[in-house]
């Protein structure tokens, strides 16, 4: 077996020197999964060597002492092993038998891991599940094995088994942080495998259990409510779960970003200004430059996502917040904010025009085409235009006087749309009124 040089045995097993002795076996099994003998013999050998030392409390103590004193050399390790071997010969037969049984147990576990991997590679999740059940019996304190079981049970649509395994995992948690991670992982598994209602129940249980940390977990539950079309519940939850003074900076930032995203998704624009005001107040209290820079990067990423999709009203929200962080001292951000705000106002006016029952119908389709050309795919523009039946379009285009009168009304009611495309509207107006006298053109202003 090749000796490991300049590489910690703990690192090989994927852990640290603080790990409890009882969990060494669990980390050994996890490492075997990552370094199977067939495909990674060198890594496999390293794992075996690390386990041989760390699994034995005496060898581990000697190894830790050597590391602490800076004497980790191959020669000294061999000497330590030799010294320990002498002491081991003095152990009684029962201790030797116990060690042999443990070795046999882990050898069996290793074979089961290999068999389970082959089953999963063949998409035989039911067989893999049964193999992991045997592993669970061999190593009942392994959280990793139980999570594998949980995922396999979800793939097999076995909800009862999922709940049973989850109840086995809970007692293994050593802290509230671990328990929160387990609840979150459980909810993710339910959500990713088509059980949104159970994911919601899991998050509700998490909020009940850690009611003082609702700002941390409420956004995930709110998004689940949205996925199940429970918009009112999502908005109410966010309103009731606002951060407090005890919440850390990252939790507060994540909460407000999620709240904005939920507002955009549900189109509950009436509460946006209030949320932005709270968010900006929070931003003023962030003193750490790294936190601010990371937050600005995230805001810019969201801005670019919406801007690329020609969703300027949404993009303006994020570029405005990015500008707030930089106090409008960044010229690029300032310029982007100005342009996006202009596009957002125009887009909002076009959206308003689309809902105006008194406006001449063709005006909206013209404005839509001119605004979105070059911003979105041409096929999408054509699809929107084709929403208007051909016969109705021909009828509306044939009524030239009403069409021309509509342009005059647009000029008064939607000045931004008119001003932005003034040359186009004026040209179209001239085409529609060709042959009319001045008086007839003036009379168009009275036409409804």
C-alpha positions in Angstrom: 0.0 0.0 0.0 1.4 3.4 -1.0 2.0 5.8 1.9 0.3 9.2 1.8 2.7 12.0 1.9 1.8 15.6 2.7 -1.9 14.8 2.7 -4.0 14.6 5.8 -5.8 11.4 6.5 -8.8 13.5 7.6 -8.8 15.3 4.2 -8.7 11.9 2.4 -11.9 10.9 4.2 -13.4 14.3 3.5 -13.6 15.5 7.1 -11.6 17.4 9.8 -9.6 16.4 12.9 -12.6 17.5 15.1 -14.8 14.6 13.9 -16.1 12.2 16.5 -14.7 8.6 16.5 -18.2 7.2 15.9 -18.4 9.0 12.5 -15.1 7.8 11.1 -16.9 4.7 9.6 -19.5 6.9 7.9 -16.9 9.1 6.3 -15.0 6.0 5.2 -18.1 4.7 3.3 -18.6 8.1 1.7 -15.0 8.2 0.5 -15.3 4.7 -0.9 -18.1 5.9 -3.1 -15.9 8.7 -4.5 -12.9 6.4 -5.0 -14.1 2.9 -6.2 -11.3 0.3 -6.5 -12.2 -0.5 -10.1 -11.8 3.1 -11.5 -9.6 4.8 -8.9 -7.2 2.2 -7.3 -4.8 4.8 -6.1 -7.5 6.8 -4.4 -9.0 3.6 -3.0 -5.6 2.7 -1.5 -5.4 6.1 0.2 -8.8 5.8 1.6 -8.0 2.3 3.0 -4.8 3.6 4.6 -6.5 6.6 6.1 -9.3 4.5 7.6 -6.8 2.0 9.0 -5.2 4.7 11.1 -8.1 6.9 12.0 -10.6 4.1 12.9 -8.3 2.8 15.6 -8.4 5.3 18.6 -4.8 4.5 19.6 -3.4 4.8 16.1 -5.4 8.0 15.6 -4.1 9.5 18.8 -0.5 8.7 17.8 -1.2 10.2 14.3 -2.7 13.3 15.8 0.3 13.8 18.1 2.7 13.4 15.2 0.8 16.0 13.1 0.7 18.4 16.0 4.5 18.1 16.6 5.2 18.5 12.9 6.7 15.0 12.6 4.5 13.5 9.9 7.1 11.5 7.9 6.8 8.1 6.4 9.5 6.8 8.7 7.9 8.1 11.8 4.5 6.8 10.8 5.9 3.4 10.3 7.6 3.6 13.7 4.3 4.6 15.3 2.5 1.7 13.6 5.2 -0.7 14.9 4.9 0.6 18.4 1.1 0.4 18.3 1.4 -3.2 16.9 3.4 -4.2 19.9 0.8 -2.8 22.2 -2.0 -4.5 20.2 -0.5 -7.9 20.8 -1.2 -7.4 24.5 -4.9 -7.0 23.9 -7.2 -9.8 24.8 -8.9 -12.1 22.3 -12.3 -10.5 22.6 -10.9 -7.1 21.4 -9.3 -8.9 18.4 -12.6 -10.6 17.6 -14.4 -7.3 17.8 -12.0 -5.7 15.4 -12.3 -8.6 13.0 -16.1 -8.3 13.0 -15.9 -4.6 12.4 -13.5 -5.1 9.5 -15.9 -7.7 8.1 -18.8 -5.3 8.5 -17.2 -2.6 6.5 -16.0 -5.0 3.8 -19.6 -6.0 3.4 -20.7 -2.3 3.3 -18.1 -1.7 0.7 -19.5 -4.4 -1.5 -23.0 -3.1 -1.0 -22.0 0.4 -2.1 -20.5 -1.0 -5.3 -23.7 -3.0 -6.0 -25.9 0.0 -5.3 -23.9 2.2 -7.7 -24.2 -0.4 -10.4 -28.0 -0.5 -9.9 -28.3 3.3 -10.1 -26.2 3.3 -13.2 -28.7 0.9 -14.7 -31.6 3.2 -13.5 -32.8 0.4 -11.2 -33.7 2.6 -8.3 -35.8 0.0 -6.6 -32.9 -2.4 -6.4 -30.6 0.4 -5.3 -33.1 1.2 -2.5 -33.2 -2.3 -1.2 -29.3 -2.4 -1.2 -29.2 0.8 0.7 -31.7 -0.5 3.2 -29.2 -3.3 4.0 -26.4 -0.7 4.3 -28.6 1.3 6.7 -28.9 -1.8 8.9 -25.1 -2.3 8.8 -24.3 1.4 9.6 -27.4 2.7 11.3 -25.8 6.0 12.4 -24.9 7.2 8.9 -26.8 10.3 7.8 -25.3 10.0 4.3 -26.8 6.5 3.8 -30.2 7.7 5.1 -30.2 10.6 2.7 -29.4 8.2 -0.2 -32.4 6.2 1.0 -34.5 9.3 1.1 -33.7 10.3 -2.4 -34.2 6.8 -3.8 -37.5 6.6 -2.0 -38.6 9.8 -3.7 -37.5 8.5 -7.1 -39.6 5.4 -6.4 -42.6 7.6 -5.4 -42.7 5.9 -2.0 -43.9 8.7 0.3 -44.3 6.4 3.3 -40.7 5.3 3.2 -39.6 8.9 2.8 -41.4 9.9 6.0 -40.0 6.8 7.8 -36.4 7.6 6.8 -36.8 11.2 7.7 -37.9 10.2 11.2 -34.6 8.2 11.5 -32.5 11.1 10.4 -33.8 13.6 12.9 -32.2 11.9 16.0 -28.8 12.0 14.3 -28.7 15.8 14.2 -26.3 17.4 16.6 -27.5 21.1 16.4 -30.3 23.3 15.3 -28.3 24.2 12.2 -28.1 20.6 11.1 -31.8 20.1 11.7 -32.6 23.1 9.6 -30.4 21.8 6.8 -32.2 18.4 7.0 -35.7 20.0 6.8 -34.6 22.1 3.8 -33.1 19.1 2.0 -36.3 17.1 2.7 -38.4 19.9 1.2 -36.2 20.2 -1.8 -36.5 16.4 -2.4 -40.3 16.6 -2.2 -40.4 19.7 -4.5 -38.0 18.3 -7.1 -39.9 15.0 -7.3 -43.4 16.4 -7.7 -44.7 16.7 -4.2 -45.2 20.4 -3.7 -47.8 20.0 -1.0 -45.5 17.9 1.1 -42.7 20.4 0.5 -45.0 23.1 1.8 -45.8 21.0 4.9 -42.1 20.5 5.6 -41.4 24.3 5.4 -44.4 25.0 7.6 -43.1 22.6 10.2 -39.7 24.3 9.9 -41.2 27.7 10.5 -43.2 26.4 13.5 -40.1 24.9 15.0 -37.9 28.0 14.4 -40.4 30.8 14.6 -37.6 33.3 15.5 -36.0 32.7 12.1 -38.9 33.1 9.8 -37.1 35.7 7.6 -34.6 33.0 6.7 -37.2 30.3 5.6 -40.3 32.2 4.7 -39.2 33.1 1.1 -38.7 29.5 0.1 -42.2 28.7 1.4 -43.7 31.7 -0.3 -42.2 30.5 -3.6 -43.8 27.1 -3.1 -47.1 28.9 -2.5 -46.7 30.7 -5.8 -45.9 27.4 -7.6 -49.3 26.1 -6.3 -51.1 29.3 -7.3 -51.6 30.5 -3.7 -50.5 34.1 -4.4 -52.4 35.7 -1.5 -50.7 33.2 0.9 -47.3 34.0 -0.5 -47.8 37.8 -0.1 -49.3 37.5 3.4 -46.4 35.3 4.5 -43.8 37.7 3.3 -45.6 40.6 5.0 -45.7 38.7 8.3 -42.1 37.4 8.1 -40.2 40.6 7.7 -36.6 40.7 9.1 -35.9 42.0 12.6 -32.9 43.5 14.2 -31.5 40.1 15.2 -31.4 38.8 11.6 -28.0 39.0 9.9 -27.3 41.1 6.8 -27.3 38.3 4.4 -30.7 37.0 5.6 -32.2 40.5 5.3 -30.8 41.0 1.8 -32.0 37.6 0.6 -35.5 38.3 2.1 -36.0 41.6 0.3 -34.7 40.2 -3.0 -37.1 37.3 -2.7 -40.0 39.7 -1.8 -39.3 41.8 -4.9 -39.2 38.6 -7.1 -42.5 37.5 -5.7 -44.1 40.9 -6.4 -42.9 40.7 -10.0 -44.2 37.1 -10.3 -47.6 37.9 -8.8 -47.8 41.4 -10.3 -48.7 42.9 -6.9 -47.2 46.2 -7.9 -49.1 48.2 -5.2 -46.7 47.1 -2.5 -43.5 47.5 -4.5 -42.7 51.0 -3.3 -43.0 50.0 0.3 -40.7 47.0 -0.1 -38.1 49.1 -2.0 -38.2 51.7 0.7 -37.5 49.0 3.4 -34.8 47.5 1.2 -33.0 50.8 0.7 -33.2 51.5 4.4 -31.5 48.1 5.0 -28.8 48.9 2.3 -27.9 52.1 4.1 -27.0 50.1 7.2 -24.6 47.7 5.4 -21.1 48.8 6.2 -19.2 45.8 4.9 -17.8 46.6 1.4 -17.6 42.9 0.3 -21.3 42.4 1.2 -22.3 45.5 -0.8 -20.2 44.4 -3.8 -21.7 40.9 -3.8 -25.2 42.4 -3.5 -24.5 44.8 -6.3 -23.3 42.0 -8.5 -26.5 40.1 -7.8 -28.6 43.1 -8.6 -26.8 43.6 -11.9 -27.3 40.0 -12.8 -31.0 40.3 -12.2 -31.1 43.6 -14.2 -29.3 42.0 -17.2 -31.7 39.0 -17.1 -34.8 41.1 -17.3 -33.3 43.6 -19.7 -32.2 40.9 -22.1 -35.8 39.7 -22.1 -37.1 43.2 -22.9 -38.8 43.3 -19.5 -37.8 46.9 -18.8 -40.2 47.7 -15.9 -38.7 44.7 -14.0 -35.1 45.6 -15.0 -35.6 49.1 -13.8 -36.2 47.9 -10.3 -32.8 46.2 -10.1 -30.7 48.9 -11.8 -32.3 51.5 -9.5 -31.2 49.5 -6.5 -27.7 49.0 -8.0 -27.5 52.8 -8.5 -28.6 53.3 -4.9 -25.7 51.2 -3.7 -23.2 53.2 -5.8 -24.9 56.5 -5.0 -25.1 57.1 -8.7 -21.3 57.6 -8.9 -20.8 54.7 -11.4 -21.3 56.3 -14.8 -22.2 53.0 -16.5 -24.8 52.1 -13.9 -26.2 55.7 -14.1 -26.4 55.6 -17.9 -28.1 52.1 -17.8 -30.6 53.4 -15.2 -31.5 56.4 -17.3 -32.0 54.3 -20.5 -33.9 51.6 -18.8 -36.2 54.0 -17.0 -37.1 55.6 -20.4 -37.8 52.2 -21.9 -39.8 51.1 -18.9 -42.1 54.2 -19.1 -42.7 53.6 -22.8 -43.4 49.9 -22.2 -45.8 50.8 -19.5 -47.7 53.2 -21.7 -47.9 50.6 -24.5 -49.3 48.1 -22.0 -51.8 50.6 -20.9 -52.8 51.2 -24.6 -53.3 47.5 -25.1 -56.0 47.6 -22.4 -57.7 50.8 -23.6 -61.1 49.7 -25.0 -61.6 53.2 -26.5 -58.4 53.3 -28.5 -58.3 52.3 -32.1 -57.2 48.7 -32.0 -54.6 48.8 -34.7 -52.6 51.5 -32.8 -51.5 49.0 -30.1 -50.2 46.5 -32.7 -48.3 49.2 -34.5 -46.7 50.5 -31.3 -45.9 47.0 -30.1 -44.2 46.1 -33.4 -42.1 49.3 -33.4 -41.1 49.0 -29.8 -40.1 45.4 -29.7 -38.4 45.1 -33.1 -34.8 44.3 -32.4 -35.5 43.6 -28.7 -37.2 40.2 -28.9 -37.4 37.4 -31.5 -39.3 38.4 -34.7 -41.4 35.2 -34.4 -42.8 36.4 -31.1 -43.7 39.8 -32.5 -45.5 38.1 -35.5 -47.3 35.8 -33.0 -48.7 38.8 -31.1 -49.7 40.7 -34.3 -51.4 37.5 -35.5 -53.6 37.5 -32.4 -55.8 39.9 -34.4 -57.9 37.9 -36.9 -57.1 38.7 -40.6 -60.7 39.7 -41.4 -60.8 42.2 -38.5 -57.4 43.6 -39.4 -58.6 44.2 -43.0 -61.7 45.8 -41.7 -59.9 48.2 -39.4 -57.3 49.1 -42.0 -60.1 49.9 -44.5 -61.6 52.4 -42.1 -59.0 55.0 -42.8 -60.7 58.0 -41.2 -61.2 56.2 -37.9 -57.6 55.0 -38.1 -56.4 58.5 -38.7 -58.6 59.9 -35.9 -57.2 57.3 -33.6 -53.7 58.6 -34.2 -54.8 62.1 -33.3 -56.3 60.7 -30.0 -53.1 58.8 -29.4 -51.1 62.1 -29.6 -53.1 63.6 -26.8 -53.6 60.5 -24.5 -50.3 58.7 -25.0 -47.8 61.4 -25.7 -44.7 59.3 -25.0 -45.7 56.7 -27.6 -46.5 59.4 -30.1 -43.3 61.4 -29.5 -41.0 58.3 -29.6 -42.3 57.3 -33.0 -43.5 60.7 -34.2 -42.1 60.3 -37.8 -43.8 56.9 -38.2 -47.2 58.2 -36.9 -47.1 61.3 -39.0 -46.2 59.4 -42.1 -49.0 56.9 -41.5 -51.4 59.8 -40.8 -50.6 61.4 -44.2 -51.1 58.1 -46.0 -54.5 57.6 -44.3 -55.8 61.1 -45.0 -54.5 61.4 -48.5 -57.2 63.1 -50.6 -59.0 64.7 -47.6 -59.5 68.5 -47.4 -58.2 70.5 -44.5 -61.6 70.8 -43.1 -62.1 67.0 -43.3 -58.8 66.5 -41.5 -59.9 69.0 -38.8 -63.1 67.1 -38.4 -61.2 63.9 -37.6 -60.4 65.5 -34.2 -64.1 65.3 -33.3 -64.5 61.7 -34.6 -64.7 59.0 -31.9 
